[in-house]
Amino acid sequence: MLNKSRLLPAVLAATIAISVPIAAFAAPAAPAADNPVVKPAELKPLIEQADVRVLDIRAPKDYAAGHIPGAVNTPYAAYRGPADNAGALPAETRLTELLRQAGITADTRVIVAHAGNDHTDFGAAARVYWTLKVGGLTRLSILDGGTLGWKAAGGALDTAAPKIAPTAFTYHYNKAMIAETQELAAEVQAGKAPVLVDARPAAFFKGEQRVDAAARYGTLPGARSLDNAAFFNADDKTLRSADELQQAVRQAGLADKDAVSFCNTGHWAATDWFVLSEIAGNKRVKLYPQSVVEWSKTKLPMQNEPSRMTALMQDAKRSLKK
């Protein structure tokens, strides 16, 4: 689904410079104070603290093969909806049980560790981070570079699952932080929509590509393209520096505007939300979790939607690539 040859959006390419790779553990690093992004060198002293919990969101088999010491496995799929609408929000009872078994309380410092293969893995961590924040947790971070970054920086891996005492935590969605289809459609139709930010690669935005679960090609009316991949270093795994990202957001005119980040299923969009909200400090941005997959299944208008003939030709090409 990823197109590695895609170009960075012009507004970001002009403002973001390549930063240095992850520092090794040999380099001095002070423990991070609940920063939204934690480097491997910063994580090392944190994992010894009783109020810190690393959530490994990889598949159980990958977790079992080796994970950050003390990390608890809460697979990404547990935070997602069904295959035909993966962006759908899981039931509160399901997330309550998941987080209770992981030993999470309202005061826990949670650090989300993804696989670290590419920027899409970071998107999974960003979606989990967003889900946790929407559920009331406030001490949250993402491990930049994920488990692979930890290992590459000299971090040890463990195969033993820690013994965790369940908690009494209860998960509730803060609906004020969530963009929903009906409300967003009403704002679009009234001409009062926030800035709609399409986090997908340009081919999706232009109506040239779609995922199987989407009913139509195209993007939301009036949306602007801000490919989530542009926020990463040349390794396609680690985020660019906070200064670079903040400058990019300012240049894009999104530092203080009402905005909604979306993609196909609220995965890539979580990265855009994370950069805008958690790094650039725009607390007026929401995530549209069900995104284009749900919107395209309605009769709501779409921008850049190709003609029926063109769509059929594009579908035929998609079939040949499977």
Steps between C-alpha positions, in 0.01 A plus 500: 500500500800729556658681208861550595567723201251766598628856539471699820231768498660823379411696809684249721786424264591867505501527875631175644866397494632151566596449863742261663420130566416355838775550756673194640479424869862608536392861444389684817126540532283619785167325566217663308234680705186364342603625157273373220803350322758291686831389350647158586772660713232684699293185548778297662474663847122528478426127474626450854238736643191348661258754351618443142342243270626421150220373275635286216236518225650237270339165425530245783748282309735796447470599864578144611812490282652792691377825654618791711546375858181549701288584196141373490347378175179676394483424124400782267202301376344533846469875445340467157164420344399215264666440161228680307534809720831480686477861612185434705537557872512188720250469781595673823463170685754337268758773558429502872583131529808532276649781706407349835686182409798711389518656846404849387364760742410864444844596634712256301768638269428305180761464226375344177752279319430408137696267271716775350515376140373819338282809547181295477606315815531838670145573380379197694665635815349843437153347468548314829634818665192689376268225624660511845481879515136504390439252782636735764867406534735798507853367554566365154797455268601314184836325473664656194637223280299237684634165613742478208639840593541386859690191387714695251600741778626211713189429702449148635198289409315265732280200421330470840163669542486702824249413770251785517239565768171609335370844589156656538546747214186581300516629144259767373517685168524878510274567201612864486834380362350285225379607156195300390349466153159654564635806680779553248261464206271765648794739537613435142151555360462822701835631378631508856736204492836509678812457289480143371845342488546190283796305641511244217752486214418730207356221281218446748435872530487539122248218461745267326517235772274356769502224758269202455276605788428841344200517268627793294816678393575857605524714809272707722364826354743789541774282651869580470773238460758454778662161449595353836824359355639854472548520876772235506873489448659332199494166688115509479492388863581791731333839529678816396598735780231686694633835374472386139152362550376810678638719223333283238164525675532877519590519132196286419281748689377235743656612827182650645208413272208266560593191300405138446757239397377203296629224272341166408442355847651749743846341502724732294273783618609429856854603408380834362285549811797412723734748331241779493366447852775349710813649341377827346252561784182555296235366736227598254570204272286186512538156347231353276548131589280341233619738230453439126391137537183604683448829312527328159222254589250783539349724233703795623698689235868432444769710341727364224258214438567358150233422243335160518697381196830615648416339832424169327834515320679574824322209668614271220860608551466443874373147437799418280741605774350264758 
